[in-house]
Amino acid sequence: MYIPEAECSSVLDCVTKKINITSYQLYSRVVQLNVFLLSKQNITLATRTDEPKQTKMGGLPEFPDFDVTDISNAGPRWKKHTTRFKNLCVAMDLKAEAVERKKALFLHYVGPAVYDIYDTLKAEGDKYKEVRQKLDDYFIPKCNADFERHVFRKTLQLEGM
């Protein structure tokens, strides 16, 4: 049985009467109650919507993992992903001296699948640049110069051009 909002003066009243209300109505009433209680104590409620989303790990911003399942265009996507990571480092104000932290963040943000790939390539004492180079070599396709030369020499000019 649904009872309109007019018959329900407070959240507690709705709950005690077991009135069927939607979750949005319940949320809006809780917010109204909080604002009312704060206004009684002369406290203003400040809200910010421009804050970045935070993960559960120590307030690190969200950053999507690199998808290794689609290998058809992994090279360009890898370049874009690493460029976005560089921008994140600038935004987080990581200094050049924080090489170990940068390496740890990079390996965290590439995701578990890429970390497993790196685990097979790693060497003792790898720095951020070495880790990045190894993964660049893995994901960015190599150019076969002999094949490219063959394709170039087999090109024909179309008629009328």
N, C-alpha and C positions, 0 to 999 in steps of 0.2 A: 504494500500500500504506500503510495507516495503522497506526502503531505506538503503543501506549498510552504515557501519560506516564511510567509507571514505568520504562520502558526508556530514558528520556532524562533524564539527570541535570542537564544544563545547556543553556543556549541554544546554546552553541558545539558541544556534543555533538550536538544535534539538527541543526544546520546542516551539520556535517561528515559526518554519516551520511545526510544528505539525507532526513530523516524528515519525513513530511507532518504538519504541525501547523497548527492554525487560527491566524489572526492574533491572536485574543484570548489564546490560550495563549502565543504568542510574546511579546505585550505583557506579560502577567502575569509571565513569566519574566524579562524585562528589568527590570521594576519590582522583582522580588525580588532580582535581582542588584545593582541600584542601592542598594536598602535595605541589603543585606548589606555592600557596599563602604563605604557611609556609616557603618554601625554600627562597622566596623573602625577608622574614623578618628574615632570619637566625635562624629559630626555627626548631628543629628536632622533628619529630613525634615519640613518644615512645608508643609502644603497649605492653600490657601484656596479655598473654593468660592463665596464671596459677592462676588468681584470682578466688576465689570461687564465685558461683552465690549468689547474694543477693536478699532478698525479699524486698517488699515495706515497711516492718515494721522495721524501724530504723537500717537497715543494718544487720539484722539477716541472717545467712546462711540458705539456703533451707534445709529442712528435711521433708521427706514424712510422712504423717499422718498414723496412725496405722489402718489397714483395719479390721473392726469388722464384716463385712458381712460374711467372711469365718471362721466359728467357728470350722471346722474340725481339724485344727492344730494351733489354737490360742495360746496355751501355748508356744510351741517352738518359734513361731514368736514373741510373746510378750517378751520373754527372749532376743531374738536377738535385738528387737527394743530398749529395755531398755539398753542393752549393748552399742548399737550405741549412745544412748543419753549420757551415761557416757563418751564415747570417745569425743563427741561433747563438753561436759562440760570441759574436760581436754584441748581440743583445744582452747576453748574460755577463758581459764584460770579463771574459776569460783572457788573461794575459798570456803572452808567449812563454812566460816562465812556467806556467801551469801545464806542462806537457803531459804529465801523468794523469792529471784530472781530465784533460782534454781527450786523452786516449780512452780513459774509462767511460766518459760520457759518450764518445763516438761509438764504442763497442756496445754500450747500453742502448743507444738510439737506433742502431741499424737493425736490431731485433735478434731473436734467438737463432733464426735460420742462417743469417749472415755470420753470427758469432760461431756457429758450428763450422762454417766454411773457413773462417779465420783460424779456428782451433787446429785445423789440419795444416795451415800455412805458417803458423807462428814460430818465432824463434825467441830465445831468451833475451830479454832486454830490449824488445822492440819499442821504439818511440812512436808517437802519433804519426809522424810523416812516413815511417816505415810500414806501419799498419795500413795506412791509407794507400800507399803505393802498392802493397801486396793485393789489397782488395780491388784497386783500380785495374791492376794487371789481370785479375780474375774476371771482372765484370765487363770491362771495355773490350770490344772485339778487336782482334789483331787484323791488320791489313795484309793480305797476301799480294805482294808486289808482282809476282809472276802472273797471277791470274788477272790482276788489274791491267797489266801491260797487254795481255792477250785480249781482254775485252776492248781495250782502246784500239788495238790494231785491227780488230774485226768490225769496227763501226763503219757504216756506209752512209754516204750523203744521200738524202732523199731527193727525188726529182722535184723540180720546181722551186727549189730553195736556193 
